[in-house]
Amino acid sequence: MTHSQRRHNLKSKISAAGLDAMLVTDLINVRYLSGFSGSNGALLVFADEREAVLATDGRYRTQAAHQAPDLEVAIERAIGRHLSCRAADDGVGRLGFESHVVTVDGFDALTGALADTNTELVRASRTVEALREIKDAGELALLRLACEAADAALSDLIKRGGLRPGRTEREVARDLEGLMLDHGADAVSFETIVAAGPNSAIPHHRPTDAVLAKGDFVKIDFGALVAGYHSDMTRTFVLDKAADWQLEIYELVAAAQKAGREALSAGAELRDVDGAARQMIVDAGHGDNFGHGLGHGVGLQIHEAPGIGATSVGTLLAGSVVTVEPGVYLPGRGGVRIEDTLVVPNGGPKTPRSAAQTPELLTRFPKELTIL
């Protein structure tokens, strides 16, 4: 799907909401709609046939012309003010704005710019995010590449003996990040989590100089970035020999993760998908040790819609890309998380599935417990 087609889809949403135009200021949404990836930009999208206007500052004159050649580019310092005034000058009566990202100061600036005009600001929260939830073929291709880079990097790390007693969390994280770049990533999606021993019970532990030891759980959560699109995967290993309690919680999390994956289908309630995995952990007596949601969307952001949790409202859409990542964390002892990135298939939650209606697994590194 081209950026022009995405803007056309937004025009339909703008029109259906009774708006004449929309001011897009979230940088990820600007990139999605225009291709422009600079750190300062905004987009004015009209509901009618008029083409959108991209505003940025002088640092990005050449970049904007290259990345968004089909758009008028306005070089301004106060880009939001300029585009809101442009909307008023072009006869826009109702101007939608991204109320979920505009600050109070930003809102004051917009209302000030429109004070003596006939243009009304209207909240249009998460309008573009709703479009982004379903990935097109081009996006899926980039997500596959990002996941392949992550898979290859972890495989390489293991083959090279990079995960072994005596190394530090920080050393392992650094090596894995370098290998992702070696395998085609433009950057890492986020700071790699390497958590060994008791640290593995901390869901978002930051790597330290803690030394990996025999008998440790080692939890690794990492992702690769390719052309703006992210991957997200977690695997948990045991060094040397697994104790009975480690085998028990690993098998529990693996079973819960499988149940969560199998619950992914178009039309499934988000809370029900979470519940498919969570109930297994609750029934095993570890409900209090699973304190986060089951998953989230992945795309131009590492965390985006939909959120899959116990209180989430809404349903899964075919073509969305989400994670499934249950965990059990025992304070002072260790924890397990298993996470994959998957594509939600067609077919409802109660429909018998064909092979084409099975969630596509984008992260493919083995999930069976690996003892190193």
ChimeraX attribute file (.defattr): number of C-alpha atoms within 10 A of each C-alpha:
attribute: neighborCount
match mode: 1-to-1
recipient: residues
	/A:1	10
	/A:2	13
	/A:3	15
	/A:4	17
	/A:5	11
	/A:6	16
	/A:7	21
	/A:8	19
	/A:9	15
	/A:10	22
	/A:11	22
	/A:12	13
	/A:13	18
	/A:14	24
	/A:15	15
	/A:16	11
	/A:17	15
	/A:18	14
	/A:19	21
	/A:20	21
	/A:21	27
	/A:22	31
	/A:23	23
	/A:24	27
	/A:25	21
	/A:26	21
	/A:27	18
	/A:28	21
	/A:29	22
	/A:30	22
	/A:31	20
	/A:32	21
	/A:33	25
	/A:34	25
	/A:35	18
	/A:36	26
	/A:37	19
	/A:38	17
	/A:39	11
	/A:40	18
	/A:41	26
	/A:42	24
	/A:43	28
	/A:44	25
	/A:45	27
	/A:46	26
	/A:47	26
	/A:48	13
	/A:49	9
	/A:50	9
	/A:51	16
	/A:52	23
	/A:53	20
	/A:54	24
	/A:55	27
	/A:56	23
	/A:57	18
	/A:58	14
	/A:59	12
	/A:60	18
	/A:61	14
	/A:62	9
	/A:63	14
	/A:64	26
	/A:65	15
	/A:66	12
	/A:67	15
	/A:68	19
	/A:69	13
	/A:70	14
	/A:71	17
	/A:72	14
	/A:73	18
	/A:74	20
	/A:75	18
	/A:76	15
	/A:77	13
	/A:78	13
	/A:79	20
	/A:80	24
	/A:81	18
	/A:82	19
	/A:83	25
	/A:84	25
	/A:85	18
	/A:86	14
	/A:87	25
	/A:88	20
	/A:89	12
	/A:90	11
	/A:91	14
	/A:92	21
	/A:93	18
	/A:94	21
	/A:95	25
	/A:96	24
	/A:97	25
	/A:98	20
	/A:99	18
	/A:100	11
	/A:101	15
	/A:102	16
	/A:103	11
	/A:104	10
	/A:105	9
	/A:106	14
	/A:107	17
	/A:108	12
	/A:109	16
	/A:110	20
	/A:111	17
	/A:112	12
	/A:113	18
	/A:114	18
	/A:115	11
	/A:116	9
	/A:117	16
	/A:118	13
	/A:119	22
	/A:120	15
	/A:121	20
	/A:122	18
	/A:123	14
	/A:124	19
	/A:125	15
	/A:126	17
	/A:127	19
	/A:128	23
	/A:129	16
	/A:130	13
	/A:131	16
	/A:132	22
	/A:133	21
	/A:134	21
	/A:135	20
	/A:136	13
	/A:137	11
	/A:138	10
	/A:139	18
	/A:140	19
	/A:141	12
	/A:142	19
	/A:143	31
	/A:144	20
	/A:145	23
	/A:146	31
	/A:147	29
	/A:148	21
	/A:149	25
	/A:150	32
	/A:151	22
	/A:152	17
	/A:153	26
	/A:154	22
	/A:155	14
	/A:156	17
	/A:157	18
	/A:158	13
	/A:159	10
	/A:160	9
	/A:161	10
	/A:162	16
	/A:163	24
	/A:164	18
	/A:165	16
	/A:166	11
	/A:167	15
	/A:168	21
	/A:169	25
	/A:170	19
	/A:171	17
	/A:172	22
	/A:173	24
	/A:174	15
	/A:175	16
	/A:176	27
	/A:177	24
	/A:178	16
	/A:179	20
	/A:180	28
	/A:181	18
	/A:182	13
	/A:183	18
	/A:184	18
	/A:185	27
	/A:186	17
	/A:187	18
	/A:188	21
	/A:189	22
	/A:190	16
	/A:191	15
	/A:192	23
	/A:193	24
	/A:194	28
	/A:195	32
	/A:196	30
	/A:197	22
	/A:198	17
	/A:199	27
	/A:200	28
	/A:201	25
	/A:202	18
	/A:203	20
	/A:204	14
	/A:205	17
	/A:206	15
	/A:207	21
	/A:208	16
	/A:209	10
	/A:210	16
	/A:211	16
	/A:212	21
	/A:213	18
	/A:214	15
	/A:215	19
	/A:216	26
	/A:217	29
	/A:218	27
	/A:219	28
	/A:220	27
	/A:221	22
	/A:222	24
	/A:223	28
	/A:224	32
	/A:225	29
	/A:226	23
	/A:227	14
	/A:228	21
	/A:229	24
	/A:230	28
	/A:231	34
	/A:232	29
	/A:233	24
	/A:234	22
	/A:235	23
	/A:236	24
	/A:237	23
	/A:238	25
	/A:239	20
	/A:240	15
	/A:241	13
	/A:242	19
	/A:243	10
	/A:244	9
	/A:245	11
	/A:246	20
	/A:247	12
	/A:248	11
	/A:249	22
	/A:250	24
	/A:251	15
	/A:252	21
	/A:253	25
	/A:254	22
	/A:255	16
	/A:256	26
	/A:257	27
	/A:258	17
	/A:259	20
	/A:260	23
	/A:261	27
	/A:262	15
	/A:263	23
	/A:264	31
	/A:265	29
	/A:266	19
	/A:267	17
	/A:268	19
	/A:269	20
	/A:270	24
	/A:271	20
	/A:272	21
	/A:273	27
	/A:274	29
	/A:275	23
	/A:276	20
	/A:277	27
	/A:278	29
	/A:279	16
	/A:280	18
	/A:281	23
	/A:282	14
	/A:283	9
	/A:284	11
	/A:285	10
	/A:286	19
	/A:287	15
	/A:288	11
	/A:289	16
	/A:290	20
	/A:291	14
	/A:292	15
	/A:293	20
	/A:294	28
	/A:295	24
	/A:296	19
	/A:297	24
	/A:298	27
	/A:299	25
	/A:300	22
	/A:301	15
	/A:302	19
	/A:303	16
	/A:304	16
	/A:305	22
	/A:306	24
	/A:307	23
	/A:308	27
	/A:309	19
	/A:310	16
	/A:311	13
	/A:312	16
	/A:313	13
	/A:314	14
	/A:315	17
	/A:316	26
	/A:317	23
	/A:318	22
	/A:319	21
	/A:320	23
	/A:321	28
	/A:322	31
	/A:323	27
	/A:324	30
	/A:325	29
	/A:326	27
	/A:327	31
	/A:328	25
	/A:329	22
	/A:330	19
	/A:331	13
	/A:332	12
	/A:333	15
	/A:334	23
	/A:335	30
	/A:336	29
	/A:337	27
	/A:338	24
	/A:339	26
	/A:340	23
	/A:341	29
	/A:342	27
	/A:343	25
	/A:344	25
	/A:345	22
	/A:346	20
	/A:347	20
	/A:348	17
	/A:349	17
	/A:350	10
	/A:351	10
	/A:352	8
	/A:353	14
	/A:354	9
	/A:355	8
	/A:356	10
	/A:357	18
	/A:358	19
	/A:359	21
	/A:360	16
	/A:361	16
	/A:362	24
	/A:363	23
	/A:364	15
	/A:365	18
	/A:366	10
	/A:367	15
	/A:368	13
	/A:369	16
	/A:370	13
	/A:371	13
	/A:372	16
